[in-house]
């Protein structure tokens, strides 16, 4: 099937590493599901992203609520938002949409402030916006470089607050996300026992190899999340969420939606969080997720090698400046 550039924009991404070890299970939904790491929770491999491609795309509230309800009807059980998605607008709309059908939904948000007091206030506003007394998962949002990690870890700051939120049952699980700093995320995951993590995973940002199995000696090029942070998360049995599968459209036209989707699906992640700005894209993403089969290793190597050679340096630099909201 031919899919245009416009249609390509919201096509979903999901994840798993090898056919034998990460086969999806249909469970009780119309979508395949996987276990979210050590949380033990089972969620759909396709997650609904509540970022700009949700709250900006669906201008009218009734359209925004209809999109969430359609996603739930199709078997998506993982809903993702953040405190800075439209100034809690995304959370407000999700909260209204799930009223009366909270059971079976894995509800996720993110906290952006680094200071403890501000994180506390942001969490309270998020719970109010979502109209719930707790979340299933709360992430520290968008970890940047080492200086940012130092702020996150400072006594009384956001990491301490998340641990308190979990102890106080305001969230069941805690995690951390990053768009552009695989080495810093690796350090954070090694130091702390997060339940989950969310990172940019796509076929165009895989660390380049020199042909002998070694990394290309280019100091201007970061290592990738796939080769740096992901192995730590897997070793520590964290639930892993993939994002940026299409690299903000940069990979559009260089590979098919199926190839890009299934590349990420074939990594060791539980689900992919994807913005779906049109109902037809939501339907198409679900269709692709239902039909998922892991890509052969040779096909993954060819795809990532071809796309990373063309795109990695530019994408690394782009995502350094990327603001998710």
N, C-alpha and C positions, 0 to 999 in steps of 0.2 A: 504494500500500500504506500502511495506517495503522500508525504506530509509536508505542507508548506512551511516556510519560515515562521509565519504567524502562528500556525498551529503548533509548531515545535516548541514555542516559548514556554508553555507550562508543563510539558510532558514530564511525567514523574520519574523519580529515581528511588530505587530500593536496594537492599543489599544482602550478601552472603558469600562465603569464600569458595567452597568446592561442592560439587554436586553431592558427594557422599556425606560430607560433614555438616552442611548447612541447608539441606533440603527443607523447603517450606512445608508447613502442615496446614491444611485447609481449616482445621478447627471448627468453630461454630459460626464463622462468618462466611461471606461470599468471597473473601479475599484470603490468600495465604497468610499465615501468621508465623511469628517466631518468638522465642523466649528472649526477653530483654535482659540478657546477662544474668548477673547474680541477684537481680530483683526477683526473678522467678515469674514475672508477669509475662503474659503472652499478648502480643499486639500485632496489628496488621502491618505487613511489610511496606505498605504505602501509607505515609502520614500526611495529614493536611497541614500545610504551612500557613500560618496566620500573619505573615509579614506584608510587605507593601503590595505584593501581587494578590493579596486578599483584600485588605481594607481600602486600598486605593482603587482596585479594579471594580469592586462591587460598590458603586457610589451610593445606591439607595439601601437603606437598612433591610428592607424586605428581601432584596436580592442577596444581600450578604448572609442573612439567616437561611434563605433557601439553599444556598451553596453548601453550608454546613450540614443541613439536614439531608441533602442529597448525598453528600459524602458518607454520612452515617448509614443511610439506606443502602448504599453500595458496599458496605462492609468495612469502611475505614474506622478504626477505633482509636487512633492516636491523633490528638489535636494539639498543635503547637502554637504558642504565642509568646509575647514578651511585653514587659512593662513600657517599652518605648516604641511599640508598634502603633503609631498614631496617637500617642499619649493615652494609652489604655483603651483606645477605640476598638482595636482588634479583640481584646479581652472582653469588652462590654458586649460585642456582637456574638462572640462565642458563648458567653454566659447566657444570653437570651435564647440562643438557638438550642442549647442543651437542657434548658429548663424542662423538667419532666421526663427527660430521657438520659439522666446522668449515669445510670447503671451500664457497665460495659464499656465506658469511655475512659481512656487513659489520658488525663488532662495535664498538660505541660505548659509551663511558662518560664521566663527568664528574668533575672534581676540585674539591672545595669549599674546602679551606684556602687562605689567601692567602700564608702564609709559605712560603718555599722548602723548609725542612726538613720541615714538616708535609705539604706537597704531595708530597714525595718518599715519605714514609711511607704516605700515602694511596694513591699510585700502586702501591707495592709490594703493599699489601694487596688492591687491586683486581685486579692481575694474578694473585695467588694465589687469590682468590675465583673468578675466571673460569677459572682453570687454563689460562692461555695465557702465552706469552712476549712477546706484543705485542698492542696493539689497533689497529684500523683508524683510529679517530678518537677523540681525547680533547679534551673541551671544558673550559674554565674555566666553572664552574657558577654560574649565576644572578647575573650582574652587576647590582649595584644602582646607586646614584648616583655622582656624580663623586668623592666621597671613596673609595668602593670601588674605582673605576678607578685612583685614585692608589695604593692598596694593591696592586692587581694588577700595576701597572707598576713598583713600587719595585724597585730593584736587588736581585737575588737572590731575589725573591718568585716567585709562581706563574707569571707569564708567562715569566720567564727559565727556570724549571724545565721548562715545556712545550716550549720551544725545545730544551732539552737532551734531553728525552725523545724528541723527534723525531730529533735528531742521533744518539742512541744506539739508534735503531730500536725503542724501547719502544712508540711509536705511529707510525703512518705519516703521520697528518695531525693538525692541531690546530685548535681552534675556540673559540668563546665563545658563551654563551647569556644571554638576559635575558627576564624576565617583565613588567617594568613600567617600564623606563627607556629609551625609544626614543632620546632625545637623547644619553644617555651611550653607548649601544651604537653609535650613529652615529659618535661621536668615536672610540671604540675601533676600529671598522672602518676609519675613515679613517687612523688612525695606524699600524696594524699589518697585516701581510699574513697574516691567518688563512687557512687553507684553506677553512673552513666556519664557519657561524654558525647558531644556532637561536633563534627569536624567536616571541613570541605573535602570531598572525595570525588574525583572525576578522572576520566581517562586522559585529560590534557595536562595534568599537573603531577605526573609521576616523576620522581627523581630519575634523571638520565643516567644510564650505565655506559661504561667505556668499552664494552664488548668483551671484557674479561671478568665481568661480575663486580667490578669496582665502580664507585661513583665518579662521574665526570668532574675533574678538578676545576670547577668554576665557582669562585667565592661569591660571585654576584647572584648565584642561583641557590635558592633555599632547597633543602631537602623537602620531600613531600610528606603530607600527613600519612599517606598510605605506607611509606617505608619507615617513618620515624615515630609518630604517636600511636598509630593504630596497633602495632604489635604490643605496645605496653598495655593498652586497654584490653586487648584480647588475653594477654597473659594474666592480668588481674581480674579477668572475668567481668569487666564492666559491660553494661549495655551500650552499644555503639549506634549512633544515629548519623547517617550520611546526609550531606547537603551540598549545594552548588554543583550538582551533577552536570549541568549544562554550562557552567562557568559564566553565568550572566549573559547567555546567548553567544559567547565567543566561539563555542564549538558547533554552533548551528550550521548545518550544511556540510560540515567536514566528516560527519558520521551520521548514521540514521538514528532516529529516536530509539529504536530497538537496541542498537549497538551500545549507545550511551547509557541507556537504562540498565541493560543487562550486564554491562561492565561493572557498575556499582553494585548491582544485585549479587554479583559473584564474588564480592569481598566479604570479610567476616563482620558484617554489621547486621543489626536487627531490622532496621527500617530506614527509609529515606524521607526526610521532611521536604516537601515540595510545594511551592506556590502554584495554585491552579486558578488563573484569573478568568476562565470561562468554563461554563458547565460542560461544553463539548470536550474541553481538555481534561476535565475531571473524568468524564466517561472514558476517554481514550487512555488515560493513565491507568485506570482500573482494569481496562481490557488487557493492557500490556502486563500489568502486575499479575493478573490471573494466569496468564500464559507463560510466566517466567520459567526458563530453564537456564541453569548456569552455563556461561560461556566456556568453551575449552580453553585451557591454559595458553595454548599457542595463539588462539584468536585474541585473547586479552593482551598478550605480549605485543602482538603486531599492532593492535589498536592503540595501546598506550604509547608505544614507541613512536608511531606515526604522529599522533596528536600532540604528544609532549614535545617532540622535536620542533614543531611549528609554533607552539603556544606557551610553553611553560614559563619562560622568562617574563613575557608580557603579562601573563595571568598572575604571576607572583607579585609583580609590581602593582597591578590593578587592585588586587585584593588587600594590599597593604593600606590602601586609601578607602576601601569599601566600608560603607556604613549600612548595616543590615536593615535598619529602619527606614 
